[in-house]
Amino acid sequence: MQSHRLEGYLDRLFGFAVSLAGDRDEARDLVQDCAVRALTAKRVPADEPAYRAWLFRVLRNRFIDRLRRDRRRPEVGGLDCDEDGEPRAFGQGVAWRGDQHLINALTVKLAMQRLSVREREIIALIDVAGLTYGEAAEVLAVPVGTVMSRISRARQALFVIVNESNIRALPKRASKGSGL
């Protein structure tokens, strides 16, 4: 019963873990650690929203434990690439094809890597995993108002980084009899 309950959250936990760790392999390890801890816990919250927040807190604590153990600042890995070395879109298995959606996804992924761990964490909880402010507050053990101010500052920081990127739309040129 407990494993079935956990299965419904694995994708969201993985998204959160990728946002924290910046590495898909490390994220898989974090989710696996979280799952083992959740399945072997003697007491788990019965209420579903509390259970979900508890799972995210367990995963976050495993991430913090790894940082402390490794005694290093988290390094963000390179782009996720396919077997030919071509970059993939953030959160998708679609190889680079140059369309606007993929450019936007890569721009945001690169910008996310430049955020602090705290900023990535709050964006991952609210915007990636879809937790409410209250649930994120429970995961982080902070007041809801703190979550609201952190998400606001993190989104603003992300916006600034994305706007500073070197990716710009090409100006549209009027065709003068070029046949295009």
C-alpha positions in Angstrom: 0.0 0.0 0.0 2.8 2.4 1.0 4.7 1.8 -2.3 1.5 2.5 -4.4 1.0 5.7 -2.5 4.6 6.8 -3.2 4.5 6.0 -6.9 2.1 8.9 -7.7 4.8 11.3 -6.5 7.9 9.9 -8.2 7.9 12.1 -11.3 7.4 15.3 -9.2 10.1 14.2 -6.8 12.4 13.6 -9.7 11.8 17.0 -11.2 12.5 18.6 -7.8 15.7 16.5 -7.4 16.9 17.5 -10.9 16.3 21.2 -10.0 18.3 20.8 -6.8 21.1 18.6 -8.0 21.4 19.8 -11.6 22.3 16.3 -12.6 19.9 13.6 -13.7 21.9 10.7 -12.3 22.3 12.4 -9.0 18.6 13.2 -9.0 17.8 9.5 -9.6 19.9 8.6 -6.6 18.2 11.2 -4.5 14.7 9.9 -5.4 15.8 6.4 -4.7 17.2 7.4 -1.3 13.9 9.3 -0.6 11.8 6.3 -1.6 13.8 3.9 0.6 13.5 6.3 3.5 9.7 6.7 2.9 9.1 3.0 2.6 11.1 2.1 5.7 9.8 4.9 7.9 8.0 3.8 11.0 5.6 6.8 10.9 4.3 8.6 7.9 1.6 11.3 7.7 -1.8 9.9 7.0 -3.2 13.1 5.4 -2.3 13.2 1.7 -1.1 16.9 1.5 1.0 16.3 4.6 2.4 13.1 3.1 3.4 14.9 -0.1 5.1 17.7 1.8 6.8 15.1 3.9 8.2 13.3 0.9 9.6 16.6 -0.6 11.2 17.4 2.8 12.8 13.9 3.0 14.2 14.4 -0.5 15.5 17.9 0.4 17.1 16.6 3.5 18.8 13.8 1.6 20.2 16.5 -0.8 21.5 18.6 2.1 23.0 15.5 3.7 24.9 14.8 0.4 26.1 18.4 0.2 27.4 18.2 3.8 29.0 14.8 3.2 30.7 15.9 0.0 31.7 19.3 1.6 31.3 21.0 -1.7 29.1 23.6 -3.3 26.8 21.9 -5.7 28.1 21.9 -9.2 25.7 21.9 -12.0 26.4 19.4 -14.8 26.3 20.2 -18.4 23.4 19.9 -20.7 21.6 16.7 -20.9 22.5 15.2 -24.3 21.3 12.3 -26.4 23.6 9.5 -27.7 24.9 11.7 -30.5 25.9 14.5 -28.1 23.0 16.8 -29.1 21.4 18.8 -26.3 17.9 17.8 -25.2 15.1 20.2 -24.1 14.7 20.7 -20.4 12.5 18.0 -18.9 11.9 16.3 -22.2 13.5 13.6 -24.3 13.2 15.6 -27.6 16.5 16.3 -29.3 17.5 19.8 -30.3 15.8 20.9 -33.5 16.2 24.6 -33.3 12.5 25.5 -32.8 11.5 28.3 -30.4 10.2 26.0 -27.7 13.5 24.2 -27.4 15.5 27.4 -27.4 13.3 28.7 -24.6 13.6 25.5 -22.6 17.4 25.5 -22.9 17.6 29.2 -22.0 15.6 28.6 -18.8 17.6 25.5 -18.0 20.9 27.4 -18.3 19.5 30.3 -16.3 18.3 27.9 -13.6 21.8 26.6 -13.3 23.1 30.1 -12.5 20.6 30.5 -9.6 21.6 29.8 -6.0 20.5 26.5 -4.5 17.9 28.4 -2.4 16.5 30.0 -5.5 16.4 26.8 -7.6 14.9 25.0 -4.6 11.9 27.3 -4.3 11.3 27.5 -8.0 11.5 23.7 -8.2 9.0 23.2 -5.3 6.4 25.8 -6.6 6.8 25.9 -10.4 8.2 22.4 -11.2 6.7 20.2 -8.6 3.5 22.2 -8.3 3.3 22.5 -4.5 1.2 25.2 -3.0 2.9 27.9 -1.0 1.6 26.2 2.2 3.1 22.8 1.2 6.4 24.4 0.2 6.4 26.2 3.6 6.0 22.9 5.3 8.8 21.3 3.3 11.2 24.1 4.0 9.9 24.6 7.6 9.4 28.3 7.1 6.3 30.6 7.2 4.2 30.9 4.1 5.1 34.6 3.8 8.8 33.6 3.6 7.9 31.2 0.7 6.0 34.0 -1.0 9.0 36.4 -0.8 11.5 33.7 -1.8 9.5 32.7 -4.9 9.1 36.3 -5.9 12.8 37.0 -5.6 13.8 33.7 -7.3 11.5 34.3 -10.2 12.8 37.9 -10.6 16.4 36.6 -10.5 15.5 34.0 -13.1 13.9 36.7 -15.3 17.0 38.8 -15.1 19.3 36.0 -16.0 17.1 35.0 -19.0 17.0 38.6 -20.2 20.8 38.8 -19.9 21.3 35.7 -22.1 22.9 36.1 -25.5 20.0 34.5 -27.3 18.0 37.2 -29.1 15.3 36.9 -31.7 16.5 37.8 -35.2 14.9 41.0 -36.6 12.4 40.4 -39.3 13.5 41.7 -42.6 11.2 42.9 -45.3 11.7 40.9 -48.5 12.2 43.2 -51.5 11.6 41.0 -54.5 13.8 38.3 -53.1 11.2 35.7 -53.8 11.1 34.6 -50.1 
